[in-house]
Amino acid sequence: MPDSSPFIETETISTIATETRQQRLTRTGQATPRFLQGVFPFAGRGFFDLGPLHDALCYRVPPGSTAEVIYFRAGNLSDDLLYLALSVNGPPVRYFPVGPKADFHVPLSIIETYPAGSRIEVGLAAPRGLTGTVVVDVGILEEHEAA
Protein backbone atom coordinates (compact mmCIF):
# COMPACT_ATOMS: atom_id res chain seq x y z
CA MET A 1 0.00 0.00 0.00
CA PRO A 2 1.50 3.38 -0.97
CA ASP A 3 2.47 5.76 1.78
CA SER A 4 -0.02 8.63 1.84
CA SER A 5 1.92 10.80 4.27
CA PRO A 6 2.33 14.49 3.37
CA PHE A 7 6.12 14.22 3.64
CA ILE A 8 8.44 14.16 0.63
CA GLU A 9 11.07 11.45 0.54
CA THR A 10 14.56 12.57 1.60
CA GLU A 11 16.01 11.39 -1.74
CA THR A 12 13.58 13.64 -3.66
CA ILE A 13 14.48 16.67 -1.51
CA SER A 14 18.19 16.00 -2.02
CA THR A 15 17.74 15.74 -5.80
CA ILE A 16 15.72 18.95 -6.03
CA ALA A 17 18.15 20.82 -3.75
CA THR A 18 21.19 19.88 -5.86
CA GLU A 19 19.77 20.12 -9.39
CA THR A 20 21.08 22.79 -11.72
CA ARG A 21 18.99 25.61 -13.15
CA GLN A 22 18.89 23.81 -16.50
CA GLN A 23 17.74 20.57 -14.85
CA ARG A 24 14.98 22.38 -12.94
CA LEU A 25 13.71 24.20 -16.02
CA THR A 26 13.65 20.96 -18.02
CA ARG A 27 12.03 18.96 -15.20
CA THR A 28 9.25 21.52 -14.79
CA GLY A 29 8.60 21.83 -18.54
CA GLN A 30 9.76 25.45 -18.65
CA ALA A 31 12.59 24.56 -21.05
CA THR A 32 13.42 22.03 -23.74
CA PRO A 33 16.92 20.86 -24.69
CA ARG A 34 17.79 21.26 -28.37
CA PHE A 35 20.86 19.95 -30.18
CA LEU A 36 22.79 20.85 -33.31
CA GLN A 37 24.76 17.72 -34.09
CA GLY A 38 26.10 15.38 -36.70
CA VAL A 39 29.10 14.21 -38.68
CA PHE A 40 29.91 16.42 -41.67
CA PRO A 41 32.43 16.34 -44.53
CA PHE A 42 34.03 19.65 -45.50
CA ALA A 43 36.35 21.22 -48.05
CA GLY A 44 38.43 24.16 -46.82
CA ARG A 45 38.04 27.43 -48.72
CA GLY A 46 40.70 29.31 -46.79
CA PHE A 47 41.38 29.98 -43.14
CA PHE A 48 39.85 33.46 -43.39
CA ASP A 49 36.79 32.28 -45.33
CA LEU A 50 34.30 31.29 -42.64
CA GLY A 51 31.14 29.77 -44.05
CA PRO A 52 28.15 27.68 -42.96
CA LEU A 53 29.00 24.03 -42.46
CA HIS A 54 25.58 22.38 -42.95
CA ASP A 55 21.87 23.28 -42.75
CA ALA A 56 21.48 20.83 -39.83
CA LEU A 57 23.71 23.14 -37.76
CA CYS A 58 21.28 26.05 -37.84
CA TYR A 59 18.61 26.81 -35.22
CA ARG A 60 16.09 29.65 -35.03
CA VAL A 61 14.70 30.52 -31.58
CA PRO A 62 10.92 30.05 -31.85
CA PRO A 63 8.36 32.71 -30.91
CA GLY A 64 7.61 32.78 -27.19
CA SER A 65 11.03 31.39 -26.25
CA THR A 66 14.61 32.40 -25.55
CA ALA A 67 17.69 30.21 -26.01
CA GLU A 68 21.09 29.72 -24.42
CA VAL A 69 24.01 27.76 -25.86
CA ILE A 70 25.12 25.57 -22.95
CA TYR A 71 28.01 23.58 -24.45
CA PHE A 72 30.01 23.08 -27.65
CA ARG A 73 31.73 19.80 -28.50
CA ALA A 74 33.61 18.97 -31.70
CA GLY A 75 36.15 16.65 -33.28
CA ASN A 76 38.37 17.14 -36.32
CA LEU A 77 39.38 14.05 -38.29
CA SER A 78 41.54 15.99 -40.78
CA ASP A 79 45.33 16.46 -40.80
CA ASP A 80 45.36 20.23 -40.16
CA LEU A 81 44.01 22.90 -37.81
CA LEU A 82 40.55 24.30 -38.53
CA TYR A 83 38.08 26.34 -36.57
CA LEU A 84 34.37 26.29 -35.96
CA ALA A 85 32.48 29.45 -35.12
CA LEU A 86 29.14 29.98 -33.45
CA SER A 87 27.29 32.80 -35.19
CA VAL A 88 24.17 34.60 -34.04
CA ASN A 89 22.18 36.55 -36.64
CA GLY A 90 25.20 36.58 -38.96
CA PRO A 91 28.39 37.60 -37.15
CA PRO A 92 30.47 35.07 -35.17
CA VAL A 93 30.19 35.36 -31.38
CA ARG A 94 32.47 32.44 -30.36
CA TYR A 95 35.44 30.73 -32.04
CA PHE A 96 36.54 27.14 -31.41
CA PRO A 97 39.89 26.07 -32.92
CA VAL A 98 40.23 22.31 -33.38
CA GLY A 99 43.67 20.79 -33.90
CA PRO A 100 44.42 18.00 -36.37
CA LYS A 101 42.99 14.64 -35.29
CA ALA A 102 41.74 16.33 -32.10
CA ASP A 103 38.54 16.97 -30.20
CA PHE A 104 37.27 19.14 -27.36
CA HIS A 105 34.30 19.74 -25.08
CA VAL A 106 33.56 23.24 -23.77
CA PRO A 107 30.85 23.70 -21.14
CA LEU A 108 30.28 27.43 -21.60
CA SER A 109 30.63 29.47 -18.43
CA ILE A 110 29.55 32.76 -19.99
CA ILE A 111 26.10 32.13 -21.41
CA GLU A 112 24.20 34.71 -23.42
CA THR A 113 20.41 34.63 -23.76
CA TYR A 114 19.14 34.98 -27.33
CA PRO A 115 15.61 36.25 -27.98
CA ALA A 116 12.91 34.74 -30.20
CA GLY A 117 13.79 34.98 -33.88
CA SER A 118 17.56 34.76 -33.33
CA ARG A 119 19.38 32.51 -35.81
CA ILE A 120 22.16 30.41 -34.25
CA GLU A 121 24.50 28.69 -36.71
CA VAL A 122 27.79 26.79 -36.75
CA GLY A 123 30.32 27.71 -39.43
CA LEU A 124 33.72 26.33 -40.40
CA ALA A 125 36.95 27.67 -41.84
CA ALA A 126 39.91 25.53 -42.89
CA PRO A 127 43.00 25.92 -45.06
CA ARG A 128 42.23 26.02 -48.78
CA GLY A 129 42.18 22.51 -50.26
CA LEU A 130 41.96 20.70 -46.92
CA THR A 131 39.25 18.06 -46.90
CA GLY A 132 38.04 16.06 -43.99
CA THR A 133 35.25 15.37 -41.57
CA VAL A 134 34.13 17.10 -38.38
CA VAL A 135 31.88 15.85 -35.62
CA VAL A 136 29.77 18.58 -33.99
CA ASP A 137 27.49 18.54 -30.94
CA VAL A 138 26.06 21.82 -29.63
CA GLY A 139 23.67 21.87 -26.66
CA ILE A 140 21.04 24.59 -26.51
CA LEU A 141 18.48 25.23 -23.78
CA GLU A 142 15.22 26.62 -25.20
CA GLU A 143 13.37 28.39 -22.39
CA HIS A 144 9.63 28.96 -22.83
CA GLU A 145 8.10 32.26 -21.72
CA ALA A 146 5.48 31.98 -18.99
CA ALA A 147 1.93 32.16 -20.30
N, C-alpha and C positions, 0 to 999 in steps of 0.2 A: 504494500500500500504506500503510495507516495506521501512524503512528508508535507503537510499543509501549513507548516509554521511560517510566520511572516519574516523569518530571518533568511538572509542570503548566505549561501555557502561561502566559507572562508576562501576557497580556491577562486570563486567568481570575483570576490572583492579584490583579491590579489591581482588577478588578471586585469581588471578594469583600472586599478590604481597604477599599474605599470605600463599600460598600453600607450603607444605613441599617438600623437594628434592624427596622423594619417590612419592608423588602425581604428581609432574611435570614429572618425568620419566615415570610414568604409563600413564599420560594424553597424552604425546607426542609419546607413542609407543616405547620408548627406554628401557622399562622394563616391566616385567610381574610378577604379584604376584603368588606365588606358596604356597601350604599349605601341611603340613604333619599333618593329623588329623584323629581322630576316637576314638572309645571306645573299649578297649582291656582287656580281662581277662589275669591274670598272675598267676604264681606259683613261689614263692620265692625260690631261690637256695642258698641263703646266702647273707649277706649284703656286702661281699667283692667279690661277683661273678657277676659282671656286664655283662649283655648279651643283645643281640638285643631283642627288645620287639615284633616287627611285621614287615613284609616286607613292609607294607604300610607306615612305618615311616622311609623310606630310600629314598634319593634323590641324583641323580648324576647331577652335573652342566653340561649342554650340551655344545658341541663345539661352539665357538663364543660367549660365555656368561661368566659372573661372577655372583656370588651369595652372598647375605648377609642375615644372620638370623636377622630378625627385632624384633620378640617377641617370647616368650615361655609361654604357658598357660597350666596348668594341674590340674587335680583333682584326689584325691585318695579316693576310696570308702571303703578301707579296714580298719581294726582296729589297724594298726601299721604303724610306720614310714617307708617310702621307699624313694628311690631317683631315679630320671631320669637323664641321662647324654646325652649331645649332643656330638657326636663324629665326627671327620673329618678325613677321610682316616685312620681310625682305633682307634687312641687314643682319650680319652675324652678331650674336650676343655672347657666344662662348666658342672657344677653339679647343680641339682635342687632338694633339699630335699622337700618332701611333707609329712606333718603330717597326722595322722590318721583322716579320714573323713574331709579332708581339701582340699583347692584349692588355686591357686595363679595365678597371671598374671604378667609377667616381660617384660616390654618394654626395650629392651637392649640398654644401653647407650654407651657401647663400642662394636662397630660392626666391625668384620673382614670381608674382602673381600676374597672369595674363588674362585680360578681360574677354568676354564673349566676342567672337568674330576674329580674334587673333589667329594668324596662320603660323604654326610652328613646323619647321622643316629641317631635315638633316642634309647637309651638302658635303661634298668631298673635293679635295684638290690633291693632285699627285704629279710627280715629274712627267713631262711630256713623253709619251710612248710606253710608260709603265702600265702593265696590265696585271690584274690580280683579282682577288676576292676579299671583301670585308664582311664581317659579321657585326651586326648592330642591334643593340637592345636599349631602348630609351623608355624609362618609366615616367608616366605622367599621372598626376592626381587631378581628376576633373571634379571640382566641388560645385554642387548644385545650390543655387540661391534659395533661401527659405521662401515658401509660398505665402 
